[in-house]
Amino acid sequence: MPIYEYACAACAHQFEATQKITDPPLTTCAACGAPRAERQISASSFALRGGGWYVSDYGRKSAGGD
């Protein structure tokens, strides 16, 4: 399950929540209880590894000199 980051517009508290993709976003702050929590956009740790990706295979010339 993904970890989402939230920030409260009322008290500036930042927190994380593990939720399913289909779960609705949280709106209540975990610290002050105000209904002003907003989901933040953050960097992903997603990386394509292994063979078969454009950078590693498709852009490379074959050894046979095609």
C-alpha positions as CSV (number, residue, x, y, z in Angstrom):
1,M,0.0,0.0,0.0
2,P,1.2,3.5,-0.8
3,I,2.3,6.0,1.9
4,Y,0.7,9.4,1.4
5,E,2.1,12.6,2.9
6,Y,-0.3,15.2,4.4
7,A,0.0,18.7,5.7
8,C,-2.4,20.7,7.8
9,A,-3.3,24.2,6.6
10,A,-4.3,25.2,10.2
11,C,-1.3,24.2,12.2
12,A,1.3,23.2,9.6
13,H,1.7,19.7,11.0
14,Q,3.0,17.2,8.5
15,F,2.2,13.5,8.7
16,E,2.1,10.3,6.7
17,A,-0.7,7.7,6.3
18,T,-0.6,4.3,4.7
19,Q,-3.8,4.0,2.6
20,K,-5.1,2.0,-0.3
21,I,-5.2,3.8,-3.7
22,T,-9.0,3.6,-3.6
23,D,-9.3,5.1,-0.1
24,P,-10.5,8.7,0.0
25,P,-7.9,11.4,1.1
26,L,-7.8,12.2,4.8
27,T,-9.2,15.6,5.7
28,T,-8.7,15.7,9.5
29,C,-5.3,16.7,11.0
30,A,-3.7,14.0,13.2
31,A,-2.3,16.7,15.6
32,C,-4.9,19.4,16.0
33,G,-8.0,17.7,14.7
34,A,-8.9,20.5,12.3
35,P,-10.5,19.5,9.0
36,R,-7.8,21.1,7.0
37,A,-5.4,18.3,6.1
38,E,-4.4,18.2,2.4
39,R,-2.5,15.5,0.5
40,Q,0.9,16.6,-0.6
41,I,2.7,15.7,-3.9
42,S,6.1,14.2,-3.2
43,A,8.9,12.4,-5.0
44,S,8.4,8.8,-5.8
45,S,10.9,6.0,-5.1
46,F,9.8,4.2,-8.3
47,A,12.7,3.0,-10.5
48,L,12.8,0.8,-13.6
49,R,15.5,-1.8,-13.1
50,G,16.6,-4.8,-15.2
51,G,16.6,-5.5,-18.9
52,G,13.9,-4.6,-21.4
53,W,13.7,-0.8,-20.8
54,Y,14.4,1.8,-23.4
55,V,17.6,3.1,-21.8
56,S,19.2,-0.3,-21.4
57,D,18.1,-2.2,-24.5
58,Y,16.2,-0.4,-27.3
59,G,18.6,2.4,-27.8
60,R,21.6,0.1,-28.0
61,K,23.1,-1.1,-31.3
62,S,23.3,-4.9,-31.7
63,A,26.7,-6.6,-31.7
64,G,26.1,-7.9,-35.2
65,G,26.3,-4.3,-36.7
66,D,22.7,-4.1,-37.8
